Amino acid sequence: MQVKLEKPEQGLKHKITVSFPSEELDKKVEQRLNEMRRTIKMDGFRPGKVPLKVLKKRYGGSVRQELLGEALQKAFYDAVEKEGVRVAGYPMFDDLKDEDGTIEFIAHFETYPEIQLPEFSELEVEKVVADIEDKDVDELINKLREQRAAWRTCNANKKAKEGEQVIASFVGRVDGEEFEGGKAEDVPIILGSGRMIPGFEEQLVGMEKGETKTIKVTFPEDYHAENLKGKEAEFDVTVHSVQTKEIPEIDEEFVKSLGIEAGTEEALREEVKTNMEREVMNAVKQQNRNNVFNALETEVEVELPQSMVQQEVEGLMNRAVQQLQQQGIKAEDVNLTAEQFKDEAEKRVKLGLILGQAIKDGDFKATDEEVSNYIAEQASAYEDPQEVVNWYRQNPEALAEVQAMVTEDKVAQAILDQAKVKEVKKSFNEVVNPAA
């Protein structure tokens, strides 16, 4: 094999010319055709009796083309390994010649950039710390009670108030005509929830069982139905019942309904706090990890291989399309473009390259014990932890993701241990629900 590598004075784009004898490819083509003879069916010949000459004339070109692709890939990667260059992304093959017993091609490709990491002690990182207070436990227990609340029907003369629920039927009209979707029977409506058209729920306040009322509302300008945007409408509403929310007491029945067999408030608080501690620990760890990596990324300049960026863009687009399809939305209806994902793709590629360099420089590795501990920690939140552990052990891809996660966590911790750290105390809600 002959190789000629052309390196740029600047940048990552390289060009390589490779030539090698076609003898091995010729043998593979003949071998593949002989394998095809055993099973292929052709008019005028019995199975297994098609002459090789006939088979070669009919299928030789397509078989050679298929095997040629494999041969080019192998030759390319053998050549770049010989030259000692690291290929980033996929190569582009060009100017292919297959003649006179020799195969020659040109490949254009990018290499990984040289990355110089800063001293970790020079980085400034915000470190989040958080404690769980009694009021946090109280708040979560109250949320659990709210989730198990039941609606109780009130006396016939009870007037509906905000926060209560009415069961109602209604018929809507625009310009005196009923419209599609404007009629419903026995609909539960929580007053003040904001789920109905603006102004609708407010006008139900004060109504009682058996009462009928005509209310007037205006559809929002951004309403999903084009024919109703900004239109004034009237609804004849009949209330069939008024209901108040009944929140359960923290008694034995309620506690046991949450799967806590002891049935006591003390056991409930202990269980809730344990789960909250696990949740806040993971959230703090993730936020500090992000803070470390953001600080590292900001300090490092990297020339990005565009082939890697393009691969990442395609991956992000494919995931977005799958998510839309799962929601019953067609991707073409939201006009997805590669440009929408470019910034995120560049950020991901840059961080990936920087972390790769940090892992290499520090020789960071995830031990089997660390991986097992990570999986056990994640599994502890499930009803059958061993089932989760077994699932990881039986899925090499999932296990590889855990190994990568643990390795990156070690990088983040090493940086946090050396960096200039500014501690910021946050509440449970600020950490677990950062967008709130």
C-alpha positions in Angstrom: 0.0 0.0 0.0 1.3 3.4 -1.0 0.2 6.5 1.1 0.7 10.2 0.5 -0.5 12.5 3.3 -1.0 16.2 2.8 -1.2 18.2 6.0 -2.5 21.8 6.1 -0.3 24.6 7.4 -3.3 25.6 9.6 -6.6 24.0 10.4 -7.8 20.4 10.7 -8.6 19.4 7.1 -6.2 16.8 5.7 -5.9 15.0 2.4 -4.6 11.5 1.8 -3.9 9.6 -1.4 -3.9 5.8 -1.0 -3.2 3.1 -3.6 -3.1 -0.7 -3.1 -3.3 -3.9 -5.3 -6.8 -5.1 -6.1 -5.8 -8.8 -5.9 -7.3 -9.3 -2.5 -10.5 -7.6 -3.5 -10.7 -9.7 -6.7 -10.5 -12.9 -4.6 -13.2 -11.7 -2.2 -15.5 -10.9 -5.2 -15.0 -14.4 -6.6 -15.6 -16.0 -3.2 -18.8 -14.1 -2.7 -20.1 -15.1 -6.2 -19.3 -18.7 -5.5 -21.3 -18.5 -2.2 -24.2 -17.0 -4.2 -24.1 -19.9 -6.6 -25.3 -22.3 -4.0 -28.6 -20.6 -3.4 -29.4 -18.2 -6.2 -32.2 -19.0 -8.7 -31.9 -18.0 -12.4 -34.2 -19.0 -15.2 -32.8 -21.9 -17.3 -30.5 -23.2 -14.5 -31.0 -25.6 -11.6 -30.2 -24.2 -8.1 -26.5 -24.4 -7.5 -25.7 -25.0 -11.2 -25.5 -21.4 -12.5 -22.1 -21.0 -14.3 -19.8 -18.6 -12.5 -19.3 -16.7 -15.8 -23.0 -16.0 -16.0 -23.3 -15.0 -12.4 -20.3 -12.7 -12.7 -21.9 -10.9 -15.7 -25.2 -10.4 -13.9 -24.0 -9.6 -10.4 -20.3 -9.1 -10.5 -20.5 -5.3 -10.7 -22.8 -4.9 -7.7 -20.9 -7.4 -5.6 -17.6 -5.6 -6.4 -19.1 -2.2 -5.6 -20.3 -3.5 -2.2 -16.9 -5.1 -1.3 -15.0 -2.1 -2.7 -16.7 0.1 -0.1 -15.4 -2.1 2.7 -11.9 -2.3 1.1 -11.7 1.5 0.9 -12.7 1.9 4.6 -10.1 -0.6 5.7 -7.3 0.9 3.5 -8.1 4.4 4.7 -7.9 3.5 8.4 -4.8 1.4 7.9 -3.2 4.3 6.1 -4.0 7.0 8.7 -2.9 4.6 11.5 0.4 4.2 9.6 0.7 8.0 9.4 -0.1 8.4 13.0 -3.1 10.8 12.6 -6.4 10.7 14.6 -9.4 11.0 12.4 -12.4 13.1 13.6 -15.7 12.3 12.1 -16.1 10.5 8.8 -13.8 10.8 5.7 -15.1 11.9 2.3 -13.8 9.7 -0.5 -13.0 11.2 -3.9 -11.3 10.4 -7.3 -11.6 6.6 -7.1 -9.8 4.5 -9.7 -10.1 0.8 -10.0 -8.0 -0.3 -13.0 -4.9 -2.3 -14.1 -4.8 -4.3 -10.9 -4.6 -1.2 -8.6 -7.1 0.7 -6.6 -6.4 4.3 -5.8 -8.5 6.9 -4.0 -8.3 10.3 -2.3 -9.9 10.9 1.0 -10.5 14.3 2.7 -10.9 14.2 6.5 -10.4 16.2 9.6 -8.2 15.4 12.6 -8.8 16.0 16.3 -7.5 19.4 17.4 -4.7 20.0 19.8 -6.2 21.0 23.2 -4.3 22.8 25.9 -6.2 22.6 29.3 -5.7 25.3 31.9 -4.5 24.6 35.4 -7.6 23.5 37.3 -6.5 25.7 40.2 -7.0 28.7 38.0 -10.7 28.0 37.4 -13.4 29.8 39.3 -16.4 27.5 40.0 -19.7 28.1 41.8 -20.4 25.1 44.2 -24.0 24.5 45.2 -24.8 23.2 48.7 -28.2 22.4 50.0 -29.9 21.1 53.2 -33.3 19.7 53.7 -35.3 21.5 56.3 -38.5 20.4 58.2 -40.6 22.8 56.1 -39.4 21.1 52.9 -40.6 17.7 54.3 -43.9 19.3 55.3 -44.3 20.8 51.9 -43.7 17.5 50.1 -46.0 15.6 52.5 -48.7 18.2 51.7 -48.2 17.7 48.0 -48.7 13.9 48.6 -51.9 14.7 50.4 -53.1 17.0 47.6 -52.4 14.2 45.0 -54.7 11.9 46.9 -57.4 14.4 47.5 -60.9 13.5 46.6 -63.8 15.7 45.4 -66.8 15.6 47.7 -70.3 16.7 46.4 -71.7 19.6 48.4 -75.3 20.3 49.4 -77.7 21.4 46.7 -77.7 25.1 47.7 -73.9 25.4 47.9 -72.5 28.3 45.8 -69.3 27.5 43.9 -66.1 29.2 45.0 -62.7 29.5 43.5 -60.7 26.4 44.1 -63.8 24.2 44.1 -65.0 22.0 41.2 -68.2 22.1 39.3 -69.6 19.4 37.1 -71.2 21.2 34.2 -72.6 20.9 30.7 -72.5 23.7 28.1 -73.3 24.7 24.6 -71.3 27.5 22.8 -72.3 29.8 20.0 -70.5 32.3 17.9 -72.6 34.8 15.9 -75.6 32.9 17.1 -74.5 29.5 15.6 -73.2 26.5 17.5 -69.6 25.6 16.6 -67.6 22.4 16.5 -66.1 21.6 19.9 -68.3 24.1 21.7 -70.6 21.5 23.3 -69.9 19.1 26.2 -71.7 17.1 28.9 -70.7 16.5 32.5 -67.3 18.3 32.3 -65.3 18.7 35.6 -64.1 22.3 35.9 -61.9 23.5 38.7 -62.6 27.1 39.2 -59.4 29.2 39.0 -57.4 26.5 37.3 -57.1 28.5 34.1 -57.9 25.5 31.9 -60.9 27.1 30.2 -61.1 30.1 27.9 -60.2 33.3 29.9 -63.2 34.6 31.7 -65.1 31.3 31.6 -64.3 29.9 35.0 -64.7 33.3 36.7 -68.3 33.5 35.6 -69.1 30.1 37.1 -68.2 31.4 40.6 -71.4 31.7 42.7 -73.4 29.2 40.7 -75.1 26.3 42.4 -76.5 22.9 41.5 -79.2 23.0 38.9 -78.5 26.6 37.9 -78.2 27.6 34.2 -76.5 30.7 33.1 -75.4 32.3 29.8 -71.8 33.7 29.9 -69.9 35.7 27.4 -66.2 35.3 26.6 -63.7 36.2 23.9 -61.4 33.6 22.4 -57.7 34.5 22.6 -56.0 35.8 19.5 -53.6 32.8 19.7 -56.4 30.2 20.1 -55.5 26.9 18.3 -58.7 26.9 16.2 -58.2 29.4 13.4 -61.9 30.1 12.9 -62.3 31.1 16.6 -59.3 33.4 17.2 -60.5 36.6 18.7 -64.2 35.8 18.3 -66.8 36.6 20.9 -68.9 33.7 22.1 -71.8 32.9 24.4 -72.1 29.7 26.4 -75.2 28.3 28.0 -73.9 26.6 31.1 -75.7 24.3 33.5 -74.1 23.2 36.8 -75.0 19.7 37.9 -73.0 19.7 41.1 -70.6 21.7 43.2 -67.7 19.8 44.8 -65.1 20.6 47.4 -61.6 19.0 47.7 -61.2 16.7 50.6 -57.6 16.4 51.6 -56.8 13.2 53.6 -55.5 13.4 57.1 -52.0 11.9 57.9 -53.4 8.8 59.5 -52.5 5.1 59.3 -54.6 4.5 56.2 -53.0 7.4 54.3 -49.5 6.4 55.3 -50.0 2.8 54.3 -51.5 3.9 51.0 -48.0 5.2 50.2 -46.5 1.8 50.8 -45.1 2.5 54.3 -46.2 -0.5 56.3 -45.5 1.1 59.7 -48.4 3.4 59.1 -47.1 6.2 61.4 -46.4 9.9 60.6 -42.9 9.4 62.0 -42.2 6.6 59.5 -43.7 8.7 56.7 -41.5 11.7 57.5 -38.4 9.4 57.6 -39.2 7.9 54.3 -39.9 11.2 52.6 -36.8 12.8 54.0 -34.6 9.8 52.8 -36.0 10.1 49.3 -35.6 13.9 49.4 -31.9 13.5 50.5 -31.3 11.2 47.6 -33.0 13.6 45.2 -31.2 16.7 46.4 -27.8 14.9 46.4 -28.2 13.9 42.8 -29.4 17.4 41.8 -26.6 19.1 43.6 -24.1 16.8 42.1 -25.5 17.4 38.6 -25.5 21.2 39.1 -21.9 21.3 40.3 -20.9 19.0 37.5 -22.5 21.4 35.0 -20.9 24.4 36.8 -17.4 22.8 36.6 -17.8 21.9 32.9 -19.1 25.3 32.0 -16.2 26.9 33.7 -13.8 24.6 31.9 -15.4 25.1 28.5 -15.3 28.9 28.9 -11.5 28.9 29.5 -10.6 26.6 26.6 -10.5 27.6 22.9 -11.0 24.6 20.5 -11.1 24.5 16.8 -14.1 22.2 16.1 -14.0 19.4 13.4 -17.1 20.3 11.3 -17.7 16.7 10.4 -18.2 16.0 14.2 -20.5 19.0 14.5 -22.6 17.8 11.5 -22.9 14.3 13.1 -24.0 15.8 16.3 -26.6 18.0 14.5 -28.0 15.0 12.8 -28.2 13.1 16.1 -30.0 16.0 17.8 -32.4 16.4 14.9 -33.2 12.6 14.8 -33.9 12.7 18.6 -36.2 15.7 18.1 -38.1 14.0 15.3 -38.6 10.9 17.4 -39.9 12.9 20.3 -42.3 14.8 18.0 -43.5 11.5 16.5 -44.1 10.1 20.0 -46.3 13.1 20.7 -48.2 12.5 17.4 -46.7 15.5 15.7 -45.1 15.4 12.2 -41.6 16.9 12.1 -42.4 18.7 8.8 -45.2 20.6 10.6 -42.7 22.4 12.9 -40.2 23.0 10.1 -37.0 21.6 11.8 -33.8 22.8 10.3 -30.1 21.9 11.0 -29.4 25.6 11.9 -31.7 25.2 14.9 -29.4 22.6 16.4 -26.0 23.9 15.4 -25.2 25.9 18.6 -26.1 23.0 20.8 -24.2 20.6 18.6 -21.1 22.8 18.8 -21.3 23.1 22.5 -21.6 19.3 22.9 -18.7 18.6 20.5 -16.5 21.2 22.2 -17.2 19.8 25.7 -16.7 16.3 24.6 -13.3 17.1 23.1 -12.3 19.0 26.3 -13.4 16.2 28.6 -11.6 13.6 26.4 -8.4 15.5 26.8 -8.9 15.9 30.5 -9.6 12.2 30.9 -6.4 11.4 28.8 -4.2 13.9 30.7 -5.4 12.7 34.1 -5.7 9.1 33.2 -9.1 9.0 34.7 -10.9 5.6 34.7 -14.0 4.2 36.2 -13.3 1.1 38.4 -15.7 -1.8 38.4 -16.5 -1.0 42.1 -17.4 2.6 41.2 -19.6 1.5 38.4 -21.3 -1.0 40.7 -21.9 1.6 43.4 -23.3 4.0 40.9 -25.8 1.4 39.5 -26.7 0.3 43.1 -27.4 3.9 44.0 -29.7 4.5 41.0 -31.4 1.1 41.6 -32.2 1.9 45.2 -35.0 4.2 44.2 -36.9 1.3 42.5 -39.2 -1.3 44.0 -36.9 -4.1 42.8 -33.3 -2.8 42.8 -31.8 -6.1 41.8 -33.9 -6.1 38.6 -32.4 -2.7 37.7 -28.9 -3.9 38.4 -29.5 -7.0 36.2 -30.8 -4.8 33.4 -27.6 -2.8 33.4 -25.4 -5.9 33.5 -27.3 -7.3 30.5 -27.1 -4.1 28.4 -23.5 -3.3 27.3 -24.5 0.1 25.9 -26.2 1.2 29.1 -23.2 -0.1 31.1 -20.8 1.9 28.8 -22.9 5.0 29.5 -22.5 4.5 33.2 -18.8 4.0 32.9 -18.5 7.3 30.9 -20.7 9.1 33.5 -18.6 7.9 36.4 -15.4 8.8 34.6 -16.7 12.3 33.9 -17.8 12.6 37.5 -14.3 11.9 38.6 -13.0 14.7 36.3 -15.6 17.1 37.7 -14.6 16.2 41.3 -10.9 16.6 40.6 -11.5 20.0 39.2 -13.8 21.0 42.1 -11.1 19.9 44.5 -8.5 22.2 43.0 -10.5 25.1 41.6 -11.3 28.4 43.3 -14.7 27.6 44.7 -17.5 29.9 45.8 -20.2 28.1 47.8 -23.8 29.1 47.1 -26.5 27.8 49.5 -29.8 26.9 47.9 -33.1 25.6 49.2 -34.5 22.1 48.3 -36.9 23.6 45.7 -34.2 25.8 44.1 -32.0 22.8 43.6 -34.6 20.2 42.6 -36.8 22.6 40.6 -34.3 25.2 39.2 -36.7 26.6 36.7 -39.3 27.3 39.5 
